[in-house]
Amino acid sequence: TRFLAAGGGSSEVLHSIVLRLLEAMIAAVRRRLVLVKMQGDALLFVSRSDGLCAADLTDVIHDIYAAFDHTLRDLRINGDFGPPIGLSLSELDLKIIVHKGTATWFEFRNTIDVTGPDVVTIHRLAKNKLEKKRYIMITSSARANMIAPRDWEVEQHTMDIGELGSLDVAVFEIPKRRFLGGGSQRS
C-alpha cells in the first residue's frame, strides 16, 4: 500500500508492478489454495481442503515468498521504470497472515465471496501497527499447522481486533530476500 501511495511514477505503472507481483504469488500456490478475494494489494486465500498439514503450509509460505522475491528481482533487472520507481521497488515487501477459522461462502452479483468473523479477523490483523516490513503472522488457531525454520526469530503479540476481542499471534520476521536461493527452506 505504501508503494502505491508514495507515487514516484504514473499510477498505471505502479499498479502494473503490483499486479505482476500478485499474479506471481497466485500462480505459485494455485494448486493448494483458492484465491477468494483481491483487495488493492492484498490477497485472501483459503485452503482447498480441511486445512494444510504443517509441512504443506510451510511450503506454501515458501512458494509465495519465492514468487514475490523472484518477480521483484526480475522487475528490478528488466524493468525500465526510471529512478523514482526503481528506488521505490526496494521498499516493496510482503506480509503473510495465517489464520485457521471458518467462513460462509456466498454469491452476490455473479461474484463468489466469503464472510464471517474469521474473515473480519484476518482483515483487522492486516491493519496492525507492527513496525516490521516483512513477516509472517500466525494466529494461535493456525500455529499447530506451521513448522517454522529454527532460524526464524519469533515475537509473541496479543492483537486487539475490535469487537471480536483479542487474539494471540506469533510474528516471524523474515530475513530480506531469504527465498531467492531456491530449494526447501525448512531446517
N, C-alpha and C positions, 0 to 999 in steps of 0.2 A: 504494500500500500504506500509506503514511504517513497518508493521508487517512482510510482505514478504521480504522486502528489508533488514531488520535488521538481518534476519537469526536466528541463535541460534539453528538450527536443520537442518535436511535434508529438501530440498525444497519440496519433496513429502509429508512429514508430514505437513509442514506449509500450503501447498496448500490444503491438505485434510481438515484441520481445517477450512480454509476459505470457501471451498465448502460446508461443513456441515452447516456453518452459512448462506450462500446464499440459500441453499436448504430449510432451516427452514423458512426464510423470504418469499421465493417464495410460499411455501405451505400455509403460513399464509394469503396470500391475493389473491390466485389464483381464487377465485370466483368473485372478484370485479375488479381485474386488470389483464392486459395481459402483460406477460413478452415479451418485444420486443428485448432486447439486453443484453448480458452479456459481459463485457469487463474487464478482470482481476478480480478485486474485486468489480466491480461496476455493478449495475443492472439498466436497464431502463424499467419502466413500463408505460403503458398508461391505461386510464380508459376504461371499456368495453362500456360505453355509451357516451353521450354528456358531461359527467363530473360527478363528485360526489357531492352530496349535502354536506353542511358543516359538518353535523353530521357523514356522511359516511366517509368523508376524515379524520376526527379526529379519527374515529375508525380504519381506515386502518393504520394510523401512529402508533396508539397504538399497533395494532396487529404486525406490523413489529418490533417495539422496543421490545415488549414482546417476540416474537420468538427469536430475537437476544440475549436478556438477558438470557432467559431460556436455550438456547443452549450453550451459553458461560459458564453459571454456570455448566451445565452438563459436559462440556468438562473439566472444572477445577476439578470437583469432581471425574469423572470417567476416565479421560484421564491419561495415564501413559507416559508423554512426557519428564520427567526429568526436572531439574531446568531451563536450558536456555529457553525452550519453555513455561514451566509453568509460569515463570515470564513474558514472553512476552505476554501471554494471557491477563494479566491485562492491557496491553496497547491497546488492540483491542477496537475499539468503532465505532459508527455509525453516519453518517451524512445523512440527507434526504433533498433533494431539491424538492420543489413542484412548478410547473410552469403550467400555462394554455396557450395553444397555438395550433398550427396545425402542422401536419406532412404529408408528402407524403409517402405512402406505396409503396414498390416495391419488385419485386422478382429478385434475381440475383443468378445464380448457385445453384438453389434449396434452397435458403435461403430467408426468408422474412425479410425485414429491413425497417427502416424509415429514412427519410432525410428531410432537410429543415432548415430554420433559427432558429426555436424554438428548434430543436434537437441540433443544434450547441450551442444555448444559454445555454441549460442545461449542455452540456459538459464543456463549459467555466466557468459556475458558479461552477461546481465541482472542478475546478482547482484554486479556490480562495486562497487568502493568509490569511484567518482568522486564528487566533491562537487557536480557540476553537477546542475541540476534539469531542464533542457530541452535535449536534444541528440539528434543522430543519430550512432550509432557504426557505422562501416563497416569490415568486415574487409578485409584485403588481397586476398582472393579475390573480393570483390564491388566493389572500388574502381574497376575498369575500367568497370563498369556504372553509374557515377554521375557526373553533371555537377553539381558544387556551384556555386551562385552565388558570384561573386568576393568578395562582401562577407561571406561566412560565415567566421568565424575557425576555424582548424583546429589541433588538437593531435595529435601522434603519441604513441601509447602501445603498450607491449607488455603484454598481459594474460596472466596466469597462469590456465590453465584445467585445473589439476589434472593428472591422469594423461594428459590429452590434450596436454600441453605448454604452449606459449605461442603467442600469436597477435598479430601486429601489426595495430593498428586506427588509423583516423583518427576523431577525435571532433570534430564540428562543433557548436559551441554555437549555439543558435538564439535570436535575439532574442525577447523576450517578445511574444506576440501578433502576430508578424510576418505571419501568414496571414489576418488579419481583413479585409484590403483587397480581396481577390478578385483574379482575373486571374492570369496566369502569374507565377511568382516567379523564373524563370530570368533571369540577367543576361548 
